[in-house]
């Protein structure tokens, strides 16, 4: 894991102008999990981006502000990482679930959250069906399914939303 992280950090440094805030927060989170320091150029870039005033179009998660978000995966470490990354980006209304089936809390979240991200590749079919059954049939209730099962996939699907049309 450390070798892969070092390679990714080196790649991010080489293309530092194309790395967004969410990606930098995720890299910082991985560095903390591995017990290593994020490189100085990436740390400085993250601080610069956090302190800058950016528009919603420039902020990868700006469209999440003011919306409630729920995340579902059986991989709790992924849920924690995504939740921490969103919190670091200023998104505070995130609730996570790793239930194997339907619970009252999962039902309530499915019915009320504006955005529900379901990592179907790391999910129980019963829970996925339960969430979908209780989601409102509204354009304002987004249900997102990342292609992968990791934190980067969950963040990527949130980043890919056209917030102007959502």
C-alpha positions in Angstrom: 0.0 0.0 0.0 2.8 2.4 0.8 4.5 1.8 -2.6 1.2 2.5 -4.4 0.6 5.5 -2.3 4.1 6.9 -3.0 3.5 6.4 -6.8 0.1 8.2 -6.7 1.6 11.0 -4.6 4.4 11.4 -7.1 1.9 11.4 -10.0 -0.2 14.0 -8.2 2.8 16.2 -7.7 3.7 16.1 -11.3 0.2 17.2 -12.4 -0.5 19.3 -9.3 -2.5 21.9 -11.2 -5.1 19.3 -12.3 -5.6 17.7 -8.8 -8.8 18.9 -7.2 -9.5 19.6 -3.6 -11.4 16.3 -3.0 -8.5 14.3 -4.4 -6.0 16.2 -2.2 -8.2 15.6 0.9 -8.3 11.9 0.0 -4.5 11.7 -0.5 -4.0 13.4 2.9 -6.4 10.9 4.5 -4.5 8.0 2.9 -1.2 9.4 4.1 -2.5 9.6 7.7 -3.8 6.0 7.5 -0.3 4.9 6.4 1.5 7.0 8.9 3.5 9.1 6.4 3.6 12.7 5.6 1.9 14.1 2.5 4.6 15.9 0.4 5.2 19.5 1.0 4.1 20.7 -2.5 0.8 18.8 -2.1 0.2 20.0 1.4 0.8 23.6 0.3 -1.5 23.2 -2.7 -4.2 21.8 -0.4 -3.9 24.7 2.0 -3.9 27.1 -1.0 -7.1 25.5 -2.4 -8.9 25.4 1.0 -8.1 29.1 1.7 -9.1 30.2 -1.9 -12.6 31.5 -2.6 -13.9 29.3 -5.4 -17.2 29.2 -7.2 -19.5 26.1 -7.2 -18.3 25.2 -10.7 -14.6 25.1 -9.4 -15.4 23.3 -6.2 -15.9 19.6 -6.8 -18.2 19.2 -3.9 -19.7 22.7 -3.8 -23.0 21.4 -5.1 -23.4 19.2 -2.0 -23.5 22.2 0.4 -27.0 22.5 1.8 -27.9 18.9 0.8 -28.1 15.8 2.9 -26.0 12.9 1.8 -26.1 9.2 2.8 -23.5 6.6 1.9 -24.0 2.8 1.8 -21.2 0.2 1.6 -20.2 -2.9 3.5 -16.7 -1.6 3.6 -16.7 0.6 6.7 -13.2 1.9 6.1 -14.4 3.3 2.7 -17.4 5.0 4.3 -15.2 6.6 7.0 -12.7 7.8 4.4 -15.4 9.3 2.1 -17.1 10.9 5.1 -13.9 12.4 6.3 -13.0 13.7 2.8 -16.4 15.3 2.4 -16.2 16.8 5.9 -12.8 18.3 5.1 -14.4 19.8 2.0 -17.0 21.5 4.2 -19.8 19.0 3.7 -21.2 18.2 7.1 -24.5 16.4 6.5 -23.2 12.9 5.7 -24.7 9.8 7.2 -23.1 6.3 6.6 -24.6 2.8 6.5 -23.3 -0.7 6.3 -26.4 -2.6 7.3 -27.0 -6.0 5.8 -30.7 -5.5 5.5 -33.4 -3.0 6.2 -33.4 -1.1 9.5 -35.5 1.9 10.6 -32.5 4.2 10.3 -31.7 3.0 6.8 -35.4 3.4 5.8 -35.5 7.0 7.2 -32.3 8.0 5.4 -33.6 6.4 2.1 -36.8 8.4 2.4 -35.3 11.7 3.4 -31.7 12.2 2.1 -31.2 14.3 -0.9 -28.4 12.2 -2.2 -27.9 8.5 -1.6 -24.6 6.9 -2.8 -24.8 3.1 -2.9 -21.6 1.2 -3.6 -23.4 -1.8 -5.2 -20.2 -3.7 -5.7 -19.7 -3.7 -1.9 -23.3 -4.2 -0.9 -25.9 -6.8 0.1 -28.6 -7.1 -2.5 -31.3 -7.0 0.3 -30.1 -3.7 1.6 -29.7 -2.2 -1.9 -33.2 -3.2 -2.8 -34.5 -1.9 0.5 -32.9 1.5 -0.1 -34.3 1.7 -3.7 -37.7 0.7 -2.5 -37.9 3.5 -0.1 -36.3 6.3 -2.2 -38.8 9.0 -3.2 -39.7 9.1 -6.9 -38.5 12.7 -7.3 -35.8 14.4 -9.5 -34.5 16.0 -6.3 -33.8 12.6 -4.7 -30.6 11.4 -6.4 -29.5 7.8 -6.0 -26.0 7.3 -7.3 -24.2 4.0 -8.0 -20.4 4.3 -8.4 -18.7 1.9 -10.8 -16.3 0.6 -8.2 -16.4 -0.2 -4.5 -13.8 2.1 -3.1 -13.6 5.6 -1.8 -12.3 7.1 -5.0 -15.3 5.7 -6.9 -17.8 7.1 -4.4 -16.2 10.5 -4.5 -15.9 10.4 -8.3 -19.7 9.8 -8.7 -20.4 12.7 -6.4 -17.9 14.9 -8.4 -19.4 13.9 -11.7 -22.9 15.4 -11.0 -23.9 18.4 -13.1 -25.0 20.6 -10.1 -26.5 23.2 -12.3 -29.1 20.7 -13.6 -29.5 18.7 -10.4 
